[in-house]
Amino acid sequence: MWAHALTAPETFERVLVPTPRPANLDDGQVLLRTLAGGICGSDLPIFRGRRSWLWQDDAGGARSVPGFPMHEVVGEVVASLHPDLAAGDRVVGWASGCDALAEFVVCSGDELAPFGAHLRPEVAILLQPLACVLYAVDQLGRVDGSTAAVIGLGPIGLLFTHVLKSRGAARVIGVDRADRSDVADAFGVDEYAHLSSDTWAGGLGDADRPDIVVEAVGHQVSTMTDVVTAAAPGGRVHYFGLPDDATYPFPMMTFLRKNLTLVSGVTRDRRRALIGAGSYLAAHRDLESTYVTDVFPMDHVQQAFATAAAPKRGQVKVAVTT
């Protein structure tokens, strides 16, 4: 089968590798024919050449297996040892080995769910990040009536603003040093701050501090100080995403004296989360046309990743299709 291998920083090569065999599946696994994939912010540092402490081979080196790095996948089931999935099903979810830049991929069936037949694969890919955001907002508890702020209005941050607004947040603030004024309104942002997070946080008066602050940048340690600085006393802070560094400095005294709550973590019960995302999308059909903005053929994966790494006006999610 074909696959795309990251052979150097920002350099993909198409390679031929053995096709996974249905006879080698373990219980609960499925073999997918890849239909589409989504580029996540956690993929981009690896694309740029950064060694991720999360993805290492047995010798401690950076992973570079064919198909890596892509975990957001839409595919057609070719073979299944999962009781709820059968050959021919179209599903969305997680590629267990983050190796979905390939013709076929083996996944855990517990991390996949079917999606509406009307959705094109490149649109259905939004259900995976949406599932993560819905799970994260659930961990925050009730948000209705609150003032919520999201730092970082990339694809994940915009889903946070959309979900927080739909869950009843009285005011949703979006913060980004890149100009996101062209997409903020469509995703429920009531107040857009075109500022760096430290400038925004440092300029808040006590009456302006949000009850909830979401860190949706995920690639720098300084923003954790900014969300703690910005939050109102008794507020809640959510760190979302995969950190580039294993250890982050943290303003513990400010956190303590404000009586803040920190929430984080990976998405659990992924199949249920994906089903919940499907229900949310059915109630918010606007996302079908506003979220995935740039679609590339899989053979143009180099261009797709470069586009995701340097977003332009109007760009939200970048996807690839086979």
N, C-alpha and C positions, 0 to 999 in steps of 0.2 A: 504494500500500500504506500501511498505518498504521505509525507509529513513535512513540516517545516521545522528546521532546527536553528536555534540561535547559536551561531558559530563564533560570533565576536560581538562587541557592543554595537547595538543598532544594526545588526546584520543577520538576516535570515537566509537560509539556503533550503531549497526543496530537495528532499532526499527520499530514497526508497528503503523501507524497513519491512520486516516480516509482519504480516497481518495477524492480529490476535485470533486465536481459534476458539470457537464456541465450546469445544471439548475441554478447554483449559479454564473455563469460568468456575469460580467458587460459588457456593450457595449464597444467594442474595445479589449476585452480580448480574449485569446485563452488558451486552455488546451493542454499541450504537454505531450507526453510520452518521457521521457528523453532517448536520445541515447548516448550522450557523454557530457563531461564537461571539462573545462580547469582550471588549477590552476593558479590564478593571484597572483602577488606579494602582492597585497593588502589583500589577504586572509591569508597570512602567519603569520602576527603578531597575528591575532585572533586565529589561530591554536596553536600558542605557548602559548596562555593564556593571551595575552594583552587585556585589555579593550579598545575598540575603541570608541572614542567620536562620530564616524559616525553611529555606530550600537548599539543602546540602546533600551531597552524595555520602556514601559510607565512609569515605576518606576525609570528609570535612570540607571538600571543595564545592564550588558552586555547581548546582545542577545544570545540565545542558542536554537532557534527553530529548529526542525528537518529539515535537508536539508541545513542548514547554516554552513559554509559560502562558497557559490559558485555562481557566477553570469554569468560566461561564459557557455552558454548552446547550445547544438544542440539537436533538438527533432523532433518528428513527431506529427503533429497537430491531436488531437483526436476530439476536438470540437472547434468551432470558432464563435465569435461575432464580428470579424473584417472583413470588406468588401473585403480585398485583400488576405485573407488566408482561406483555406478550409481544411476539414478533409483529411488526407493523405499527405498533403504538408510536406516536410522536410525543416526545417528552422534553422537558427543560429542567435544568438543575446544575449540579456540580460535577465536573470531571474529577474523579477522586485523585488522579495523579497530576492534575493541572497540566494535562497533555492533550488538550482538545484541538491543537493545530495539526490535525491529522485526519485521514480519511475515515478511520475507525478508532473508537476509544472504549475502554472498559471502565464502567462506573458502578458504584454501589446503587442498587435500586432504591434504597432508602433515601437517597439524595436526589431523586428524580420524581417528577409528577407529570401526567398528561396536561395538555393545554387546549384551549378552544380551537376547533377546527378552522375557524375563520381567520385565525392569526397566521400571518406569514412567519416563517422561522426567524427572520431578522428582527421582527417586532416582538415575538414571543420571548426573545432573549431578555427583555426587560423584567420578566417575572423573577429571575434569579436575584438581581440586586434589590428589587422591590421586596422580595421575601425577607432579605437581610434587614432592610430598613424597618419593615413592619415589626419584625421580631425585636429590633432594638427599641422602637418606640413603646412596645408592650412592656419592656423592662423598666421604662421610666415611670410607668403607672399613669394615672389620669393626667391629661394635659389640658383639658377643657378649661377655658377662662384664663389660662396662663399667658404670660409673655415669653415667647421662645425665640432664641437666636441660633442660627446655624453659621458656623465659620467654615467657609469653603463651599462655593456654589458650583462644584463640578457635578458629574452625573449622580453621585451619591447624595451630596448636599442638597441638590434640587429635589430629589425624592423625599428627603427629610422635610423640607419646607412644605411640600405637597401633602404629606401624611399628617404633619403636625397641624396644618390648617384644616384639613378634612376631619381631624379628631377634635376640633373645637378650640384650638388655641386662639385667644382673643387678638393677639398681635404676633406676627411672625417677622423676624428681622433676618435678613441675609447679609453676610459680610464676605467680601472678596476683594483683593487688591486688583484682580483683573476685572475689566468692565463686563458685568453680566446683566446690565440693565435691559438688554434685549430679550432675555428669557425669564427674568425674575417674576414678572407678573403672571406668566402662564403657570408657574409652579407655586402660587400661593404666597409669595413674598409681599408683605404689606409695606415694609420699609427696607430699602436697599442702601447699605453703607458701602460705597466704593472706596474702601480704606484697607490698609493692612490691619491685621487683627490686633496688634499691639497699640496702634494709633486709635482704633475704635474703642478698645477696652479702657485705655488710659483716659479717654475723653468723656466717659460716662459719669453722670451725676448719680447720687444714691437713688433718686426717684426713677432713673432710666434703666436700672439694672434688670436684666431678664431673670425670670424664675427658672428657666431651663436654658442651658447652653450646650450645643452639640459641636464637638470638634470633628469635622468631616474632611479635614485636610490629610492627616495621617502620615505625613512624610517629614515632619520636623518636630523637634522637641519643644521649641519655644512657644508653640500655640497652646500647650497645656497650661502654661503660666497665664496666658491671655484669657482662657476660658474661666479660670479660677478668679482672676482679677475682675472679670466682667460680671460674674454671677451675683445675684442678690443673696443676702443672708438667708439661710435655710433652703437655698436653691439646689437644683440637680444638674449635674454635669455628665454628659455621655461622651466617652472617647470611642470613636468608631474606626474600624479598619485594622490593617495589619501594620504594626510599627516597623520602620526601617532599622531601628536600634533596639537592642534587647533591654536597655536600661534608659529611663527618662528621668531627668531632674524634675522635681515637683515642689511647688510652693506650699509645703505642709502647714506652716504656721497660719498662712492666710486661709487655707482650706479648713483648718481646725476652728479658727476664730469666727468664720462665717457659718459654721455648722452645715457644711455642704455635704451632699451625697454624690459619690462617684460611681457611675455605672459603666460597664464595658463587657466584653466577652464575644465569643463567636456564636453563630446561629446554631441552635440545637433543634432537634426534631424537624429536620429540613424538609421532609416530604409534607408535613402538615403546614409548614411555613409557605411552601410553594402553592399549596392549595388555597391558603389564605390570600396569597398574592393574586391568584386567579379571580377570587371573589372581589377583591379590591379593584382590580382592573375592570371587571364587568360593571362596577358601579361608577368608575371614573374613566370612561372611554376616551377622554381627551388625551390621556397618556399614550394611546396607540399612535397618535400622529405627532406628538411633541417631543417624545423622549429619544428615540433612536433617530438621529439626524444625518449620520454619515455611514454609508454601507459600501463595503469594498468586496470584490471577489477574493476568495481565499488566496489565489495566486498573487494578489497585491497586498499580502500581509505586511510587507515592509512599509508600504505607504500608509496602511491603516494604522500601524503603531506610531509612525511618525506624526500622523494627524492627531492621534489621541494625546501624544506628548506635547503638542503645541497647539492648543485649542484656539479656534478663531471665533469671531462673533457668530452667534446663532447655533454654535455647535454644542451638543450635549453628549449623547452616547455614540460611540463608534462600534460598529459591528462588522463581521466578515461572514460571507456565505459561500457555500460550495456550489 
